[in-house]
C-alpha cells in the first residue's frame, strides 16, 4: 500500500495549525498514487454489528462481521423461497465447518482466530454467559433501550461505545488505548449535545439521560470515569456519530461477483444473468433494500480523511469482513490531500445548498471543496423532492 501522512491540528506548528483547525485532521499523499490503486488497508480499532440487523437474523461474525450464512442460505432467507438452489455453489466462500461459538454465551465467530481475538481484545468484559437471553441483564436492557430509540436504517450502535469501554477494561496498557481513541475528532460540548440528539432523533431528545444511566449501570469502570459522566457520555456519542464508518458484508453479493467473473458460453451467461436478475426481484419483493450484514467501526486512518463533494478516494470491504480498503478514484499527486465523501452518490449530485444542509446538520461544518467553491453563485434553493429525502435521512 502507498504511504500517507496523517496530520492532526493538535500536533502541528502554529501556522500549520491555523490552517488545519478548520479541517480537524487530514490525510496527505507522500508519493504519487494512480487511479484504482490501493492507498491502504486498515482494520478497525473496534467494530460492532447493528443491533436491529442482528435481531432480523443477519448472521455475522461477532468479531470481524463476516457473513456466516452461505450464499444459498442467505438467498433463501431473503427471497422467502426455502427450496431455492443456487447454481455454482462452489463459488461461495463461507466455510461453516470453521465457525466457532463462544463456549459461555454462544455468540458465533467465523473462525477460531476471530473467537480468540475477540476474547483477547474485549469479549471477556462483555460476555453474558448463560444470561445471553436474559432481558433483565444490564447489557440487554441497554440494547433494548437503544433499539427502541434508534430504528432502522441504523447509522451507529451503542455497542460500538460498549466495545470501546470493554477494550480499555481488558487492556494491560489502558493509557495506550485511551490515547488511540482520543485521536478521533472531538467537539465542543454544545456540538456534542447537538450530534447526540441528531443521532437519536427529535422524538427521543429526552431519552439521552435514560440511555446514559443504563450505559453506566452496564459498563462502569473506575479507569474511565470521564466517559460515564453525562458530558463524557455525550462525547462518546459524538465520537461514534461523526467517525463511525459503515461496514457491510454479504455472502450472496460475493457469490454474485464471483459469478460475474466466470467465463461462460453466451447462452449459459444469459441464463445465469437472468437467474440472478429474477433472484434480486424476488428479494426486493420479500425483503426490500436491506440485504447485508451491517455494522460500523472506528478506523484511525480512514477517519482522518476529510470530506469533498468530488472525492479522490473511496472505501470498500473486498474481503467480506471489517478490513477496509481505501482506493484512489483519480490520480493523486505528492502532497495532495486524500479526501472521501461523507455523502452517497445521489446526495453528491444534489445542489450545493442541499449538500451543505446535510453536512451542516449531520457533521456541523460547511464544505469548501472545489465543487462547492465553483457553485458559490448558485441560488440557495432546495427542491421539494430533495427536502423530502433529507427529512428521511438520519445519518450522522
C-alpha positions as CSV (number, residue, x, y, z in Angstrom):
1,X,0.0,0.0,0.0
2,X,1.0,3.6,-0.6
3,X,2.5,5.7,2.2
4,X,0.3,8.5,3.5
5,X,0.8,11.2,6.1
6,X,-1.7,11.9,8.8
7,X,-1.8,15.4,10.1
8,X,-3.8,16.4,13.2
9,X,-4.3,20.1,14.1
10,X,-3.3,19.5,17.7
11,X,0.2,18.3,16.7
12,X,1.2,20.9,14.2
13,X,3.2,24.1,14.3
14,X,1.3,27.4,14.8
15,X,1.0,28.4,11.2
16,X,0.1,24.9,10.0
17,X,-2.3,24.5,13.0
18,X,-4.2,27.6,11.9
19,X,-4.8,26.2,8.5
20,X,-5.8,22.8,9.9
21,X,-8.0,23.9,12.7
22,X,-10.9,24.3,10.2
23,X,-10.2,20.9,8.8
24,X,-9.7,19.0,12.1
25,X,-7.5,16.3,10.6
26,X,-6.2,15.5,7.2
27,X,-4.6,12.7,5.1
28,X,-2.0,13.6,2.5
29,X,-0.1,11.6,-0.1
30,X,3.6,11.2,0.3
31,X,4.1,9.9,-3.2
32,X,2.1,9.6,-6.5
33,X,-0.9,7.4,-6.4
34,X,-2.6,6.1,-9.5
35,X,-6.3,5.8,-10.1
36,X,-7.6,2.5,-8.9
37,X,-4.5,1.9,-6.7
38,X,-5.0,0.8,-3.1
39,X,-3.9,3.6,-0.7
40,X,-4.1,1.5,2.4
41,X,-5.8,-1.5,4.1
42,X,-7.0,-0.9,7.7
43,X,-8.6,-2.9,10.5
44,X,-10.9,-1.0,12.9
45,X,-9.9,-0.4,16.5
46,X,-13.4,-1.6,17.3
47,X,-16.5,-2.6,15.3
48,X,-19.9,-3.9,16.0
49,X,-22.9,-5.2,14.1
50,X,-26.0,-3.1,14.3
51,X,-28.5,-4.4,16.9
52,X,-31.6,-4.3,14.6
53,X,-29.6,-6.0,11.9
54,X,-28.7,-8.9,14.3
55,X,-32.3,-9.1,15.5
56,X,-33.5,-9.5,11.9
57,X,-31.3,-12.6,11.7
58,X,-28.5,-11.2,9.6
59,X,-25.8,-13.6,10.9
60,X,-22.3,-12.2,11.1
61,X,-19.0,-13.0,12.9
62,X,-19.2,-11.2,16.3
63,X,-15.6,-10.0,15.7
64,X,-15.0,-9.3,12.0
65,X,-18.6,-9.0,10.8
66,X,-18.0,-11.6,8.0
67,X,-21.4,-13.1,6.9
68,X,-21.9,-16.5,8.4
69,X,-24.8,-17.7,6.1
70,X,-23.8,-19.4,2.9
71,X,-24.9,-17.6,-0.3
72,X,-27.7,-20.2,-0.7
73,X,-28.9,-19.8,2.9
74,X,-28.8,-16.1,2.5
75,X,-30.7,-16.2,-0.8
76,X,-33.4,-18.5,0.6
77,X,-34.0,-16.3,3.7
78,X,-34.0,-13.0,1.8
79,X,-36.2,-14.3,-1.1
80,X,-38.6,-16.3,1.1
81,X,-38.1,-19.3,-1.1
82,X,-36.9,-22.2,1.2
83,X,-36.2,-24.6,-1.6
84,X,-34.1,-22.3,-3.7
85,X,-30.9,-23.7,-5.1
86,X,-28.1,-21.5,-6.4
87,X,-26.0,-22.6,-9.4
88,X,-22.3,-22.7,-9.0
89,X,-22.4,-23.2,-5.2
90,X,-18.7,-23.8,-5.2
91,X,-18.2,-20.0,-5.6
92,X,-19.5,-19.4,-2.1
93,X,-16.6,-18.6,0.2
94,X,-18.4,-19.2,3.5
95,X,-17.0,-22.2,5.4
96,X,-19.5,-23.3,8.2
97,X,-17.1,-26.0,9.3
98,X,-14.7,-23.3,10.6
99,X,-17.3,-21.4,12.6
100,X,-17.0,-21.4,16.4
101,X,-19.2,-20.2,19.2
102,X,-18.1,-18.6,22.5
103,X,-18.4,-21.5,24.9
104,X,-20.0,-19.3,27.6
105,X,-22.6,-17.1,25.7
106,X,-22.7,-19.0,22.3
107,X,-22.2,-15.9,20.1
108,X,-20.8,-17.0,16.8
109,X,-17.4,-16.4,15.0
110,X,-16.3,-17.2,11.5
111,X,-13.1,-18.9,12.8
112,X,-11.1,-19.8,15.9
113,X,-8.8,-16.9,15.2
114,X,-11.7,-14.4,15.4
115,X,-13.0,-16.0,18.6
116,X,-9.6,-15.7,20.2
117,X,-9.1,-12.2,19.0
118,X,-12.4,-11.1,20.4
119,X,-11.7,-12.8,23.7
120,X,-8.3,-11.2,24.0
121,X,-9.5,-7.7,23.0
122,X,-13.0,-7.1,24.5
123,X,-15.3,-10.1,24.7
124,X,-14.4,-11.2,28.2
125,X,-15.7,-7.9,29.6
126,X,-18.9,-8.1,27.6
127,X,-19.7,-11.9,27.6
128,X,-23.1,-12.5,29.1
129,X,-22.6,-16.2,29.6
130,X,-25.9,-18.0,30.4
131,X,-27.6,-14.6,30.7
132,X,-27.3,-14.0,26.9
133,X,-31.1,-14.1,26.5
134,X,-32.0,-12.6,29.9
135,X,-33.9,-9.4,29.3
136,X,-33.1,-8.1,32.8
137,X,-29.3,-8.3,32.3
138,X,-27.9,-4.7,32.3
139,X,-26.3,-5.0,28.9
140,X,-29.5,-6.5,27.4
141,X,-31.5,-3.6,28.9
142,X,-29.1,-1.2,27.3
143,X,-29.5,-2.9,23.9
144,X,-33.3,-2.9,24.1
145,X,-33.3,0.8,25.0
146,X,-31.1,1.6,22.1
147,X,-33.3,-0.3,19.7
148,X,-36.4,1.5,21.0
149,X,-34.7,4.8,20.2
150,X,-32.8,4.1,17.0
151,X,-34.8,2.3,14.3
152,X,-33.5,1.0,11.0
153,X,-31.8,2.2,8.9
154,X,-29.2,2.3,11.7
155,X,-26.3,4.7,11.5
156,X,-24.4,3.8,14.6
157,X,-24.6,1.4,17.6
158,X,-24.4,1.8,21.4
159,X,-22.3,-1.4,21.2
160,X,-19.5,0.5,19.5
161,X,-19.3,2.6,22.6
162,X,-19.6,-0.5,24.8
163,X,-16.7,-2.2,23.0
164,X,-14.5,0.9,23.5
165,X,-15.1,0.6,27.2
166,X,-14.5,-3.2,27.1
167,X,-11.2,-2.8,25.2
168,X,-9.9,-0.4,27.8
169,X,-11.1,-2.7,30.6
170,X,-9.2,-5.6,29.3
171,X,-6.1,-3.8,28.1
172,X,-2.9,-4.1,30.1
173,X,-1.9,-0.7,28.8
174,X,-5.1,1.2,29.3
175,X,-3.5,4.6,28.6
176,X,-2.4,3.4,25.2
177,X,-6.0,2.6,24.1
178,X,-7.4,5.8,25.6
179,X,-4.8,7.7,23.6
180,X,-5.8,5.9,20.4
181,X,-9.5,6.8,21.0
182,X,-8.5,10.4,21.7
183,X,-7.2,10.8,18.2
184,X,-10.8,10.8,16.8
185,X,-12.3,14.2,16.3
186,X,-13.5,15.9,19.4
187,X,-16.2,18.6,19.5
188,X,-17.3,21.5,21.7
189,X,-19.8,20.5,24.4
190,X,-22.8,22.2,22.6
191,X,-21.8,20.4,19.3
192,X,-21.6,17.0,21.1
193,X,-25.1,17.5,22.5
194,X,-26.4,18.5,19.1
195,X,-24.9,15.4,17.4
196,X,-26.2,13.1,20.2
197,X,-29.8,14.4,19.8
198,X,-29.5,14.2,16.0
199,X,-28.4,10.6,16.2
200,X,-31.4,9.7,18.4
201,X,-33.9,11.9,16.6
202,X,-36.0,14.7,17.9
203,X,-38.6,12.4,19.3
204,X,-36.1,10.9,21.7
205,X,-34.3,14.1,22.9
206,X,-35.4,13.5,26.4
207,X,-34.2,9.9,26.4
208,X,-30.4,10.6,26.4
209,X,-30.4,10.6,30.2
210,X,-32.0,7.2,30.4
211,X,-29.5,5.8,27.9
212,X,-26.7,7.3,29.9
213,X,-28.0,5.7,33.1
214,X,-28.3,2.2,31.5
215,X,-24.8,2.6,29.9
216,X,-23.3,3.4,33.3
217,X,-25.2,0.6,35.1
218,X,-24.0,-2.0,32.5
219,X,-20.4,-0.9,31.9
220,X,-19.0,1.4,34.6
221,X,-15.2,1.3,35.1
222,X,-13.1,3.3,37.5
223,X,-10.4,3.8,34.8
224,X,-13.0,5.6,32.6
225,X,-14.9,7.8,34.9
226,X,-14.8,10.7,32.4
227,X,-16.8,8.5,29.9
228,X,-19.5,7.9,32.4
229,X,-20.4,11.4,33.4
230,X,-23.1,13.0,31.3
231,X,-20.7,15.2,29.3
232,X,-18.3,12.2,28.6
233,X,-21.2,10.1,27.5
234,X,-22.3,12.8,25.0
235,X,-18.7,13.0,23.9
236,X,-18.7,9.2,23.1
237,X,-21.9,9.7,21.2
238,X,-20.4,12.5,19.1
239,X,-17.3,10.4,18.5
240,X,-19.1,7.4,17.1
241,X,-21.6,9.5,15.4
242,X,-19.1,11.5,13.3
243,X,-16.3,8.9,13.0
244,X,-18.2,5.6,12.7
245,X,-17.7,4.0,9.2
246,X,-20.4,1.8,8.0
247,X,-19.4,-1.8,7.3
248,X,-21.5,-4.1,5.0
249,X,-20.8,-7.8,4.3
250,X,-22.8,-10.3,2.2
251,X,-22.1,-13.8,1.1
252,X,-24.7,-13.5,-1.6
253,X,-23.1,-10.4,-3.0
254,X,-19.7,-12.1,-3.1
255,X,-21.3,-15.1,-4.9
256,X,-22.8,-12.7,-7.5
257,X,-19.5,-11.0,-8.1
258,X,-17.8,-14.4,-8.5
259,X,-20.5,-15.4,-11.0
260,X,-19.9,-12.2,-12.9
261,X,-16.2,-13.2,-13.3
262,X,-17.0,-16.6,-14.8
263,X,-16.1,-17.2,-18.4
264,X,-19.2,-18.8,-19.9
265,X,-20.6,-19.5,-23.3
266,X,-23.1,-16.9,-24.3
267,X,-26.2,-19.0,-23.7
268,X,-25.1,-20.0,-20.2
269,X,-24.1,-16.4,-19.4
270,X,-27.6,-15.3,-20.4
271,X,-29.3,-18.0,-18.3
272,X,-27.1,-17.2,-15.2
273,X,-27.7,-13.4,-15.5
274,X,-31.4,-14.0,-15.9
275,X,-31.5,-16.2,-12.8
276,X,-29.6,-13.5,-10.8
277,X,-31.9,-10.8,-12.0
278,X,-35.0,-12.7,-11.0
279,X,-33.5,-13.6,-7.6
280,X,-33.0,-9.9,-6.9
281,X,-36.6,-9.1,-7.9
282,X,-37.8,-11.9,-5.5
283,X,-35.6,-10.5,-2.7
284,X,-36.8,-6.9,-3.3
285,X,-40.4,-8.1,-3.1
286,X,-39.8,-10.1,0.0
287,X,-37.2,-8.2,2.0
288,X,-36.7,-4.7,0.4
289,X,-33.4,-2.9,0.3
290,X,-31.7,-4.1,3.5
291,X,-29.7,-7.1,2.1
292,X,-26.4,-7.1,4.0
293,X,-25.0,-7.8,7.4
294,X,-24.3,-4.3,8.6
295,X,-22.4,-2.6,11.4
296,X,-19.9,0.2,12.0
297,X,-16.4,0.6,13.1
298,X,-13.8,3.2,14.2
299,X,-10.9,3.3,11.7
300,X,-8.0,5.5,12.7
301,X,-6.6,6.3,9.2
302,X,-9.9,6.4,7.4
303,X,-11.4,8.8,10.0
304,X,-8.5,11.2,9.3
305,X,-9.8,11.7,5.7
306,X,-11.7,15.0,5.2
307,X,-14.8,15.3,3.1
308,X,-15.0,16.5,-0.5
309,X,-18.0,16.6,-2.8
310,X,-15.6,15.4,-5.5
311,X,-13.6,12.8,-3.6
312,X,-10.4,11.3,-4.9
313,X,-10.7,8.1,-2.7
314,X,-13.4,5.7,-1.5
315,X,-13.6,2.9,1.0
316,X,-14.7,-0.7,0.3
317,X,-14.7,-4.0,2.1
318,X,-13.4,-6.5,-0.5
319,X,-12.8,-9.4,1.9
320,X,-16.4,-9.6,3.1
321,X,-15.3,-8.6,6.6
322,X,-14.3,-5.5,8.5
323,X,-11.0,-5.0,6.6
324,X,-11.3,-1.5,4.9
325,X,-9.6,-0.8,1.6
326,X,-9.2,2.8,0.6
327,X,-8.7,3.2,-3.1
328,X,-7.9,6.1,-5.4
329,X,-10.7,7.4,-7.6
330,X,-8.3,9.5,-9.6
331,X,-4.6,10.1,-9.8
332,X,-3.3,11.8,-6.6
333,X,0.0,13.8,-6.6
334,X,2.5,14.0,-3.8
335,X,1.3,16.4,-1.1
336,X,-2.3,16.3,-2.3
337,X,-4.9,15.8,0.3
338,X,-6.8,12.4,0.2
339,X,-10.5,13.1,0.6
340,X,-13.5,10.8,0.8
341,X,-17.2,11.8,0.6
342,X,-19.4,11.8,3.7
343,X,-22.3,11.8,1.2
344,X,-23.5,9.0,-1.1
345,X,-23.5,9.3,-4.9
346,X,-27.1,10.6,-5.1
347,X,-26.5,13.2,-2.4
348,X,-23.3,14.4,-4.1
349,X,-25.4,15.1,-7.3
350,X,-27.7,17.5,-5.4
351,X,-27.4,21.3,-5.3
352,X,-24.7,23.0,-3.3
353,X,-27.4,24.2,-0.9
354,X,-28.7,20.7,-0.3
355,X,-25.3,19.2,0.2
356,X,-24.4,22.0,2.7
357,X,-27.6,21.4,4.5
358,X,-26.9,17.7,5.0
359,X,-23.3,18.3,6.0
360,X,-24.1,21.1,8.4
361,X,-26.9,19.2,10.1
362,X,-25.1,15.9,10.4
363,X,-21.4,16.9,10.7
364,X,-21.5,20.5,11.8
365,X,-19.3,22.0,9.1
366,X,-19.6,24.0,5.8
367,X,-17.9,22.4,2.9
368,X,-15.5,24.5,0.8
369,X,-14.3,21.8,-1.6
370,X,-13.5,22.9,-5.2
371,X,-17.0,21.8,-6.3
372,X,-18.7,23.9,-3.7
373,X,-16.5,26.9,-4.4
374,X,-17.3,26.6,-8.1
375,X,-21.0,26.7,-7.3
376,X,-20.9,29.6,-4.9
377,X,-23.1,31.7,-7.3
378,X,-25.9,29.1,-7.3
379,X,-29.2,30.1,-5.6
380,X,-29.7,28.6,-2.2
381,X,-32.7,26.6,-3.3
382,X,-33.6,23.0,-2.4
383,X,-36.1,21.1,-4.5
384,X,-39.2,19.7,-2.8
385,X,-38.0,16.2,-3.7
386,X,-34.7,16.7,-2.1
387,X,-36.2,18.2,1.0
388,X,-38.4,15.1,1.4
389,X,-35.4,12.8,1.1
390,X,-33.4,14.9,3.6
391,X,-36.2,14.7,6.1
392,X,-35.9,10.9,5.9
393,X,-32.2,10.9,6.3
394,X,-30.8,10.0,9.8
395,X,-27.1,9.7,9.0
396,X,-24.6,11.3,11.4
